[in-house]
Amino acid sequence: MWFIVRPIKRWMESITATATEINEQCDLSASGAVTKTLRVPITAAPDGTEQDSGVDLPLKSVVLGYYVDVTAAEVTGATKTMDIGLLSTEVGGDADGFGVGIDCSAVGIQKPTLLNTGQTLGALLAVDESGGGVLVPEGHVCNGTAVSVSYTAGSVGDWVEFRGDIYFVLLEAA
C-alpha cells in the first residue's frame, strides 16, 4: 500500500493553496456553483426498452453536455445506437432528450452533434436560434421535475456486448 500512499503524500505536500482557498473551491455556498462531471455506468446490456439508470441529476443544476465512453462495442444488435434522456415516466421526462442515435458500434468516446447530416444532440440540449431550423447548443436546467437519467438501446432483445459509461458535464448551484 505504501507505493500508493507515498506519491500522494508527496503530491499533497507540494500544494501551495491555503486551507481557505481549498475550502472555497469545494464549498458550493462559498463559490456559488461548481462544474462537475457525473458518471452513469452501464454494466449490463440494455434490452431495447427505456432503462432507468438509477442515477439522478442534481436539482439546481444545468446540464452543459455529455459524452458516452463505449468500453465494449455492440456487435450483435440490429441497430447499434442508443438514446439518452430523462425517464419518460417522470413529469417533463424525455427518453431521447439528450441524445438520439448515439453510435455504440465502436470502442471509444462518442459525442453528440448538431451536424445536419447526422444530428444526435437531443431536444433538451438544443434550441432553434432563429425559427428557421438552425439549432444551437443550449444547457438543460434541472428545475425539480424529471431528473432520472435513462437510456434506450436502438433495437429490442438483441443487444449483448455493449458496456460503457455516460458522462454528464454540469454546473451545480448552491
N, C-alpha and C positions, 0 to 999 in steps of 0.2 A: 504494500500500500504506500510505502514511502516514496516510490517512483512517481506517484500521482501527487501526493501532498507537497513534496519539496518544491517542484516547479511552481505550483500555485502559490505557495508561501512566498517564494522569491518574487513572483509577479505582483502579489499584493503589497509587498514591501516597497515596490518601485512606484506605487501610485502616489501622486503628489497632491491630489484633491483633499480638501478638508472634509471632516465628517459632515459638516453643514452642507457643503456642495454635493456630496453623495446623496444625502437625505433629500435635498431639493429635487434631484433628478428622479428619485424613486417615489416621492410623495406627491400624489395627484393634487392634494389640496394646496401644495406649495407651487407646483409648476403649472397647474390649470388643466393640462392634458398631456397624455403620453402616447407616443406612437408604439404600437405593439404588433407582433406577428402571432397569430393564433393558429395552431396546428390542429387539423381534423384528420385523424388517422383512419384509413380504410383497410382493415386487416382481413376481411372476408369478401369474396366476390359478390357484387350486387346481383340481385335476382331479376332486375328489369322493372321492378316497381319502385316507387319513391321510397327511399330509406331515410329514416331519422338517424342522423349521425350520433346523437347523444351529446353533441356539443352545441352550446348556445352562445350567440354573440352577446357581448356585454351591452346592457342598457346604457343609454347616453354615450353611444359610440357612433362613428362614421366609418363604414367600410370604404377604403380607398381603392382596393383592388384585391386580386387573388391570383394564385397560380396553382397548378397541380404538378406534384412530383410523382411521376409514374415510376415505381420501383420494380414492378413486374408487369410487362405489357400484356394486353388482352390479345390472344391469338385466335381462340375458338369462336367467340361471339360473331354473329352475323353482322351486327353493327357495333363497331369498336369505339363508340363515342359515349360521352357522359354529360348529363345535365346537372347543374349545381344551382341550388337556390335556397329558399326558406320553406319550411314544411307547409305544404298547401292546406293542411287541416287547421292551421293557426290563422287567426284573423290577420289579413294582409299578406298571407303566405303566397309564394310564387315559386313552384318547384324548379323552374329554369330561369329564375330572375337574375342570377349572377352569371351563368354560363349555359350556352346551348350548343351541344355537339362538340364538346372538347375531345380532341383525339387522344385515345388511350392505347393506340396500336404500337407505340414505341416507347422505350425507356427514356426518361429524361424529363426536363421541365417543359410543361405545356402552359401557355398563357392565352388568355382570351384576346380577341382582336375585333376591331371595327372595320377591317378591310372589306370593301364592298363585294369582293368575290368569295368571301367565306366568313362572314361576321359570326363571331361566337360570344361576344360580350352581351350579357343579358340586359333586360329592360330596367332592372334595378340599379344598374351602373352606367346607364347612358341616357342622354336626353337629345331630342331633336332641337338643335340650336336655332333654326330659322323657320321651322314649319314646312321645310321643303324636303325632309327626309335625310338631312345631313346630321348624323349622330355624332355627339362628342361625349367623352367620359364625364361622369358625374358621380360623386360619392353617394352611398346609400346610408341614410340616417336610421339608426335603430332607436325608435322612439317609444318602445314599450309594447308594440304589437308583436308580429312574428319575429322570433329571434333564433329558432331552432334550425341549424344548418341541415339541409337534406341533399341527397344525390340520387340520380337515377341512371342505371345502365341503359345503353341505347337499344338493346334487344332483350327479350324476356327468356329466361331459363337456360341460356347457353353461355353466359359469362363464367369462365373458370379460373383463368390465370391472374387477372388484374389484382394488383395491390399498389397502394400509394398513399399519398397524403395531400390534402388540400391545405394551403396556407393562405390565410386572410391577413392583409395588411390593414390596420385600422387605427383610428385615433380615438382614444377613450378620454372622455371629460371627467372632471372631478365630481 
